[in-house]
Amino acid sequence: MAKKRGRKKRQNTSLLSVAIAAAAIIWGVYTKGGQENLTSSSSSSTSSSAVSSAQTAKTVYGGLAKSDYQKLAQETFKSGGKGWRYVNNNHSTLVKSAWKVNRVIYSNLDSQNRTSSSNTAFLEKRNVANDSLRVRQYVQPTGWHSNRQNGTQIYNRGHLIAYSVSAGIDQDGNYNPKNQSGDQNNPKNLFTQSAFSNQKIQTIFESKVRSALRSGKKVIYQATPIFKGRELMARGINLQAVSTDGSLDFNVYIYNVQPGYQFDYETGRAKIDRGMKVSE
């Protein structure tokens, strides 16, 4: 009888072990799902798709999924079209609750010295600068060429995070009040941009950020140049911003194009094309 009881006890112990293991697996799945749901609910105005994009991009502050950037790189601008378009129905995929410290996260250059990753800024009112704080530009980003052809300005040094909204930010991305106009000659913050794209379109969205900051809003602003393959000149730039109170919210893609010219994006060289039309 003792032996039977021993076997029965061992059988019960085995069954109990199996039950515990199964419960652990179920609990693991449940809590994983619970964490995802918690992430979504922690920022009520951030959609589940935004959280998914943030996780795919492997950041805690959001951004488009890698596949979305790749799709943008494949787009071809058609003459006569608008020089920019909405992305994600003009809603940012940035996570508002990620705003913690006034700083800029400058991504490292890639193996071709391109600014091919996102720069993300956590901004406040003290970061607004004016035109009087401009400094001479000397960095030549990939794809850079002579700035004028036949008297027409073709290229700009496009800043991912504009100097006008990054006063006090040093090259390491930290706030330093001695840097009155931000770090304008930071290679990690520059790409070769058409004069039209920079001066006519990007400034529209930078002004929205400035207005929000001047009114006391805290803003997350992200800029991502979009390169196709190993080309040296970006095809465009994705800009998105969101204020912590949700009053500012945009997500756009700006084509890197110039009226009257065509670019060879592999080298950045431009040639005259009178048929090239771009609308604002």
C-alpha positions in Angstrom: 0.0 0.0 0.0 2.9 2.4 0.8 4.2 1.9 -2.7 0.9 2.7 -4.3 0.6 5.8 -2.2 4.1 6.8 -3.2 3.3 6.3 -6.9 0.1 8.2 -6.5 1.9 11.0 -4.7 4.5 11.3 -7.5 1.7 11.3 -10.1 -0.1 14.1 -8.3 3.2 16.0 -8.1 3.8 15.6 -11.8 0.3 16.8 -12.6 0.8 19.8 -10.4 4.1 20.6 -12.1 2.4 20.5 -15.5 -0.4 22.7 -14.3 2.0 25.2 -12.9 4.0 25.3 -16.1 0.9 25.8 -18.2 -0.3 28.5 -15.9 3.0 30.3 -16.2 2.8 30.2 -20.0 -0.7 31.5 -20.0 0.3 34.3 -17.6 3.3 35.2 -19.7 1.0 35.6 -22.8 -1.5 37.5 -20.8 0.9 40.0 -19.2 2.6 40.6 -22.6 -0.7 41.5 -24.0 -1.5 43.6 -20.9 1.7 45.5 -21.3 0.9 46.3 -24.9 -2.6 47.5 -23.8 -1.1 49.5 -21.0 1.3 51.2 -23.5 -1.7 52.1 -25.7 -3.8 53.4 -22.8 -0.9 55.5 -21.2 -1.4 58.1 -23.9 -5.1 58.2 -24.7 -4.7 60.3 -27.8 -2.0 58.1 -29.3 -3.6 55.5 -31.6 -2.7 51.9 -31.3 -1.1 52.1 -34.8 1.2 54.9 -33.5 2.3 52.7 -30.6 2.9 49.8 -33.1 5.0 52.1 -35.3 7.0 53.2 -32.3 7.7 49.6 -31.3 8.6 48.7 -34.9 11.0 51.6 -35.0 12.5 50.4 -31.7 12.2 53.8 -30.0 10.4 55.0 -26.9 9.3 58.2 -28.6 7.8 57.0 -31.8 8.3 57.4 -35.5 7.2 55.7 -38.7 7.9 52.0 -39.2 10.9 51.1 -41.4 8.6 49.8 -44.1 6.9 53.1 -44.2 10.2 55.0 -44.8 11.0 52.5 -47.5 7.7 53.2 -49.3 8.3 56.9 -49.2 11.8 56.3 -50.8 10.1 54.5 -53.7 7.8 57.4 -54.5 8.5 59.4 -57.7 7.5 63.0 -57.9 5.5 63.9 -61.0 5.9 67.3 -62.5 3.0 69.6 -61.8 2.2 68.0 -58.5 2.2 69.4 -55.0 5.6 69.5 -53.3 4.4 67.8 -50.2 1.7 65.4 -48.9 0.2 64.2 -45.7 1.4 61.0 -44.0 -0.8 58.9 -41.7 -3.7 61.3 -42.4 -1.6 64.1 -41.0 -1.4 62.6 -37.6 2.0 62.2 -35.8 3.1 58.8 -34.7 5.2 60.3 -31.9 4.4 59.4 -28.3 3.4 62.5 -26.3 4.4 61.1 -23.0 8.0 60.7 -24.1 8.7 64.4 -23.5 10.9 64.4 -20.4 13.9 66.7 -20.9 14.6 69.6 -23.2 17.1 68.1 -25.7 17.7 66.9 -29.2 18.6 63.3 -30.1 20.9 63.5 -33.1 21.3 60.2 -34.9 24.8 59.1 -36.1 25.7 59.4 -39.7 25.4 56.1 -41.7 28.3 54.4 -43.5 28.0 56.9 -46.4 28.1 59.9 -44.0 24.4 60.5 -44.7 21.8 61.7 -42.2 19.6 58.8 -43.0 18.0 58.3 -39.6 15.6 60.4 -37.5 16.6 63.4 -35.4 14.1 63.9 -32.6 13.8 67.1 -30.6 12.0 67.7 -27.3 11.4 71.4 -27.3 10.1 74.2 -25.2 9.7 78.0 -25.4 13.4 78.8 -24.6 14.5 77.1 -27.8 12.9 79.7 -30.1 15.6 81.7 -32.0 15.4 84.6 -34.5 17.1 85.3 -37.8 19.7 87.6 -36.1 21.3 84.5 -34.6 22.2 82.9 -37.9 25.9 81.9 -38.4 27.9 81.2 -41.5 27.3 77.7 -42.9 30.3 75.6 -44.0 29.4 71.9 -43.7 28.9 70.1 -47.0 26.5 67.2 -46.6 26.5 64.3 -49.1 25.2 65.3 -52.5 26.3 68.9 -52.1 27.2 71.0 -55.2 27.6 74.6 -56.3 24.8 76.6 -54.7 23.7 78.4 -57.9 23.2 77.8 -61.6 22.8 80.8 -63.9 22.0 83.0 -60.9 19.3 80.7 -59.5 19.8 79.2 -56.0 19.4 75.4 -56.3 20.7 73.9 -53.0 20.3 74.6 -49.3 21.9 73.1 -46.3 18.7 71.6 -45.0 18.6 71.4 -41.2 16.7 68.4 -39.8 16.0 70.3 -36.6 15.8 74.0 -37.6 18.1 76.4 -35.8 15.1 78.6 -35.2 13.6 76.1 -32.8 16.8 74.8 -31.3 18.4 77.7 -29.5 20.6 76.6 -26.6 21.0 73.0 -27.9 24.6 71.9 -28.3 26.2 69.4 -30.7 25.6 66.6 -28.2 21.9 67.5 -28.1 21.9 68.9 -24.6 20.6 72.3 -23.5 23.3 74.9 -23.0 22.2 78.5 -22.8 25.6 79.7 -24.2 24.6 78.2 -27.5 22.2 81.0 -28.5 21.3 79.8 -31.9 21.7 76.0 -31.4 24.2 74.0 -33.3 23.9 75.1 -37.0 27.0 73.4 -38.4 26.3 69.9 -36.9 27.0 67.3 -39.7 24.4 65.1 -37.9 21.7 67.7 -38.5 22.3 68.6 -42.2 21.4 67.2 -45.6 21.4 68.5 -49.2 18.0 70.0 -49.8 16.6 71.9 -52.7 16.1 75.6 -52.1 12.4 75.3 -52.9 11.8 72.4 -50.5 13.5 74.2 -47.7 12.4 77.8 -48.2 8.9 77.4 -49.6 7.6 74.3 -47.8 9.6 73.1 -44.8 9.5 76.6 -43.3 5.6 76.3 -43.2 5.8 73.5 -40.8 8.7 74.9 -38.8 6.6 78.0 -38.3 3.9 75.8 -36.8 6.4 74.5 -34.3 7.7 78.0 -33.4 4.1 79.2 -32.9 3.3 76.3 -30.5 6.6 76.9 -28.6 6.0 80.7 -28.3 2.6 79.9 -26.8 4.2 77.8 -24.1 3.6 74.4 -25.5 6.1 71.5 -25.1 6.7 69.9 -28.5 8.2 66.7 -29.8 9.5 67.4 -33.4 11.1 64.7 -35.6 12.7 65.0 -39.0 13.8 62.1 -41.2 15.5 62.5 -44.6 14.4 59.8 -47.0 17.2 58.2 -49.1 16.7 55.6 -51.8 19.3 52.9 -51.7 22.8 54.3 -51.6 21.9 57.6 -53.3 23.8 60.6 -51.8 20.9 63.1 -52.1 17.6 62.5 -50.2 14.4 62.0 -52.1 12.5 64.0 -49.5 12.0 64.5 -45.8 9.4 63.3 -43.3 8.5 65.9 -40.7 6.2 65.3 -37.8 5.4 67.0 -34.6 3.1 66.8 -31.6 2.6 68.9 -28.5 2.1 67.3 -25.2 -1.5 68.7 -25.0 -2.2 67.5 -28.6 -3.0 71.0 -30.0 -0.2 70.7 -32.5 -0.2 67.5 -34.6 1.1 67.0 -38.1 2.9 64.4 -40.2 4.0 65.3 -43.7 6.4 64.2 -46.5 8.2 66.9 -48.5 9.6 66.0 -51.9 13.2 67.2 -52.4 12.5 68.8 -55.8 13.2 72.2 -57.5 11.0 73.9 -60.2 12.9 74.1 -63.5 15.5 71.4 -62.5 15.9 67.7 -62.3 18.2 66.0 -59.8 20.4 63.0 -60.2 19.9 61.7 -56.7 22.8 59.3 -56.9 25.2 62.3 -57.1 23.0 65.3 -56.2 23.8 67.0 -59.5 21.1 69.2 -61.1 20.3 69.8 -64.7 17.9 72.3 -66.2 14.4 71.0 -67.0 12.0 73.9 -67.9 9.1 71.4 -67.9 9.6 70.6 -64.2 6.8 72.3 -62.3 6.2 72.1 -58.5 3.3 73.7 -56.6 3.2 74.6 -53.0 
